[in-house]
Structures are given as C-alpha cells and as structure tokens.
Amino acid sequence: MTPICMVDVARHFAKYVDLVVNRGERFTLLRDGKPVAELGPVLQVVRLEDLAAVLNSLSRLAPADAEASSRKPDAAREELRETEESCAS
C-alpha cells in the first residue's frame, strides 16, 4: 500500500479515487506521518451459502482443453529452467 498524506488526498481526491477504481491501487492515508485510514477497492464478498451458485455459473472446460491446460505448467517450468540456465552461463 502506498502511503499518502491527508493534505494531498484532500487536494487530489478524484485522482486517487480514479487510481483505486481503474488500477485497483490501495493507499494508506497519513496524518502527521501516522497511518489513520486506507483507501482502496471494495472487497467483493461471496457468502458461503452463495458459493454453490457462483461455482455453477462458471464455464466448464472441455475434457481436451482440461488435459492440454494440465500440461502447460510443466512446459512453463521447463522453459523457465532453460532460461535460468542460459542466463547463468
């Protein structure tokens, strides 16, 4: 979280709200150099009783896509290892 003084927030409030809304930034507001509040995006909360509905609303992968996706982490790890080795030499 980026610390900012209350005076700057008061002068440029709309700018900070835009940064929160458009970039998801979070700020710690300081008064006399001490943190007094936070400015950031509202957390989206899903109630436990709504979880099943949320999960059911998600799209499903076709079996072939699921299998292909499961191989991608291994390929990415191998590529990263090769890159690290080439940078070390």
Backbone as CSV, one residue per row, in Angstrom:
resi,resn,N_x,N_y,N_z,CA_x,CA_y,CA_z,C_x,C_y,C_z
1,MET,0.834,-1.171,0.000,0.000,0.000,0.000,0.884,1.240,0.000
2,THR,0.539,2.173,-0.830,1.313,3.399,-0.964,0.866,4.413,0.081
3,PRO,1.805,4.943,0.893,1.415,5.965,1.869,1.252,7.328,1.203
4,ILE,0.195,8.043,1.581,-0.031,9.402,1.075,-0.545,10.266,2.219
5,CYS,-0.188,11.552,2.188,-0.622,12.439,3.271,-2.046,12.930,3.019
6,MET,-2.742,13.222,4.100,-4.140,13.650,4.030,-4.302,14.926,3.208
7,VAL,-3.333,15.835,3.290,-3.424,17.100,2.544,-3.452,16.815,1.045
8,ASP,-2.592,15.899,0.598,-2.552,15.557,-0.820,-3.851,14.881,-1.250
9,VAL,-4.385,14.024,-0.386,-5.657,13.359,-0.695,-6.771,14.394,-0.828
10,ALA,-6.800,15.351,0.089,-7.845,16.376,0.044,-7.758,17.204,-1.241
11,ARG,-6.549,17.502,-1.668,-6.366,18.322,-2.873,-6.655,17.550,-4.160
12,HIS,-6.402,16.241,-4.160,-6.489,15.453,-5.394,-7.352,14.204,-5.205
13,PHE,-8.444,14.353,-4.460,-9.263,13.199,-4.113,-9.739,12.428,-5.345
14,ALA,-10.230,13.120,-6.349,-10.744,12.458,-7.554,-9.652,11.639,-8.240
15,LYS,-8.428,12.157,-8.244,-7.309,11.433,-8.860,-7.070,10.109,-8.138
16,TYR,-7.089,10.135,-6.803,-6.852,8.916,-6.039,-7.997,7.923,-6.200
17,VAL,-9.213,8.412,-6.250,-10.350,7.511,-6.466,-10.244,6.870,-7.841
18,ASP,-9.834,7.625,-8.845,-9.640,7.051,-10.183,-8.576,5.953,-10.166
19,LEU,-7.499,6.152,-9.432,-6.455,5.126,-9.336,-6.972,3.863,-8.660
20,VAL,-7.830,4.049,-7.669,-8.426,2.896,-6.990,-9.359,2.156,-7.945
21,VAL,-10.230,2.890,-8.611,-11.235,2.277,-9.480,-10.598,1.641,-10.713
22,ASN,-9.709,2.362,-11.371,-9.182,1.903,-12.660,-7.975,0.982,-12.560
23,ARG,-7.190,1.109,-11.484,-5.970,0.298,-11.383,-5.938,-0.587,-10.148
24,GLY,-6.971,-0.480,-9.310,-7.021,-1.324,-8.123,-5.995,-0.962,-7.065
25,GLU,-5.461,0.243,-7.126,-4.430,0.645,-6.168,-5.025,0.836,-4.778
26,ARG,-4.161,0.692,-3.776,-4.550,0.869,-2.369,-3.595,1.892,-1.757
27,PHE,-4.132,2.746,-0.895,-3.339,3.792,-0.268,-3.551,3.788,1.240
28,THR,-2.482,4.091,1.962,-2.560,4.329,3.395,-2.520,5.829,3.595
29,LEU,-3.553,6.377,4.219,-3.627,7.811,4.444,-2.920,8.156,5.746
30,LEU,-2.045,9.180,5.670,-1.233,9.576,6.814,-1.649,10.949,7.324
31,ARG,-1.711,11.083,8.631,-1.903,12.383,9.276,-0.752,12.543,10.250
32,ASP,-0.013,13.621,10.098,1.190,13.853,10.909,2.140,12.664,10.825
33,GLY,2.213,12.052,9.624,3.130,10.948,9.392,2.678,9.604,9.936
34,LYS,1.480,9.552,10.514,0.982,8.297,11.088,-0.215,7.795,10.287
35,PRO,-0.291,6.475,10.041,-1.422,5.926,9.289,-2.728,6.081,10.068
36,VAL,-3.749,6.607,9.367,-5.053,6.806,10.015,-6.199,6.138,9.264
37,ALA,-5.988,5.812,7.983,-7.070,5.211,7.202,-6.478,4.584,5.949
38,GLU,-7.323,3.822,5.251,-6.934,3.215,3.993,-7.951,3.574,2.924
39,LEU,-7.459,3.731,1.704,-8.318,3.987,0.553,-8.011,2.893,-0.456
40,GLY,-9.026,2.123,-0.819,-8.802,1.032,-1.755,-10.109,0.492,-2.275
41,PRO,-10.019,-0.455,-3.206,-11.230,-1.035,-3.770,-12.027,-1.794,-2.722
42,VAL,-13.324,-1.806,-2.894,-14.201,-2.565,-2.015,-14.000,-4.046,-2.316
43,LEU,-13.828,-4.823,-1.280,-13.652,-6.256,-1.465,-14.989,-6.891,-1.814
44,GLN,-14.950,-7.759,-2.811,-16.155,-8.489,-3.197,-16.273,-9.714,-2.301
45,VAL,-17.338,-9.794,-1.556,-17.530,-10.891,-0.614,-18.614,-11.820,-1.144
46,VAL,-18.317,-13.104,-1.121,-19.305,-14.106,-1.503,-19.689,-14.850,-0.235
47,ARG,-20.967,-14.841,0.065,-21.422,-15.566,1.248,-21.327,-17.051,0.978
48,LEU,-21.048,-17.816,2.005,-20.866,-19.251,1.863,-22.097,-19.907,1.234
49,GLU,-23.269,-19.456,1.602,-24.476,-20.068,1.035,-24.651,-19.756,-0.450
50,ASP,-23.937,-18.735,-0.956,-24.000,-18.400,-2.383,-22.888,-19.071,-3.192
51,LEU,-21.962,-19.733,-2.520,-20.803,-20.294,-3.194,-21.179,-21.324,-4.261
52,ALA,-22.115,-22.203,-3.967,-22.516,-23.227,-4.936,-23.039,-22.582,-6.220
53,ALA,-23.839,-21.543,-6.096,-24.378,-20.862,-7.275,-23.262,-20.204,-8.081
54,VAL,-22.299,-19.612,-7.387,-21.178,-18.973,-8.083,-20.365,-20.026,-8.834
55,LEU,-20.063,-21.131,-8.186,-19.286,-22.183,-8.848,-20.040,-22.779,-10.027
56,ASN,-21.329,-22.954,-9.903,-22.129,-23.499,-11.004,-22.220,-22.542,-12.183
57,SER,-22.037,-21.246,-11.924,-22.128,-20.261,-13.004,-20.855,-20.202,-13.848
58,LEU,-19.782,-20.798,-13.359,-18.520,-20.771,-14.101,-18.585,-21.711,-15.298
59,SER,-17.935,-21.303,-16.394,-17.944,-22.161,-17.578,-17.060,-23.381,-17.338
60,ARG,-17.384,-24.442,-18.024,-16.660,-25.702,-17.883,-15.695,-25.862,-19.062
61,LEU,-14.553,-26.460,-18.783,-13.603,-26.781,-19.854,-13.980,-28.104,-20.486
62,ALA,-13.807,-28.179,-21.781,-13.978,-29.456,-22.467,-12.848,-30.374,-21.995
63,PRO,-13.062,-31.691,-21.961,-12.015,-32.604,-21.489,-10.671,-32.411,-22.191
64,ALA,-10.679,-32.187,-23.495,-9.419,-31.990,-24.230,-8.713,-30.715,-23.771
65,ASP,-9.487,-29.653,-23.527,-8.898,-28.395,-23.060,-8.324,-28.554,-21.652
66,ALA,-9.036,-29.289,-20.800,-8.549,-29.521,-19.444,-7.236,-30.281,-19.464
67,GLU,-7.146,-31.291,-20.317,-5.918,-32.075,-20.413,-4.769,-31.218,-20.940
68,ALA,-5.036,-30.404,-21.957,-3.993,-29.535,-22.515,-3.528,-28.519,-21.479
69,SER,-4.454,-27.975,-20.709,-4.097,-26.997,-19.680,-3.256,-27.617,-18.579
70,SER,-3.502,-28.872,-18.274,-2.749,-29.518,-17.197,-1.290,-29.723,-17.583
71,ARG,-0.981,-29.733,-18.879,0.402,-29.901,-19.325,1.154,-28.583,-19.380
72,LYS,0.446,-27.473,-19.437,1.091,-26.168,-19.590,2.010,-25.806,-18.424
73,PRO,1.661,-26.061,-17.165,2.600,-25.705,-16.083,3.943,-26.407,-16.216
74,ASP,3.932,-27.686,-16.607,5.187,-28.408,-16.770,6.028,-27.790,-17.878
75,ALA,5.403,-27.427,-18.982,6.132,-26.800,-20.085,6.677,-25.437,-19.663
76,ALA,5.900,-24.686,-18.902,6.347,-23.369,-18.435,7.527,-23.509,-17.477
77,ARG,7.467,-24.511,-16.584,8.583,-24.741,-15.656,9.857,-25.102,-16.427
78,GLU,9.724,-25.942,-17.440,10.876,-26.340,-18.242,11.459,-25.136,-18.974
79,GLU,10.597,-24.300,-19.534,11.064,-23.111,-20.242,11.777,-22.165,-19.274
80,LEU,11.223,-21.996,-18.072,11.852,-21.136,-17.073,13.211,-21.700,-16.664
81,ARG,13.310,-23.011,-16.459,14.576,-23.639,-16.094,15.617,-23.409,-17.180
82,GLU,15.222,-23.584,-18.444,16.149,-23.374,-19.553,16.597,-21.915,-19.625
83,THR,15.681,-20.995,-19.391,16.028,-19.566,-19.415,16.995,-19.237,-18.290
84,GLU,16.725,-19.760,-17.095,17.611,-19.520,-15.962,19.006,-20.080,-16.234
85,GLU,19.067,-21.269,-16.829,20.363,-21.880,-17.145,21.133,-21.051,-18.170
86,SER,20.428,-20.545,-19.176,21.111,-19.746,-20.203,21.565,-18.401,-19.645
87,CYS,20.835,-17.848,-18.696,21.244,-16.583,-18.086,22.423,-16.774,-17.140
88,ALA,22.522,-17.956,-16.523,23.602,-18.226,-15.577,24.933,-18.432,-16.279
89,SER,24.885,-18.838,-17.567,26.153,-19.105,-18.263,26.705,-17.891,-18.938
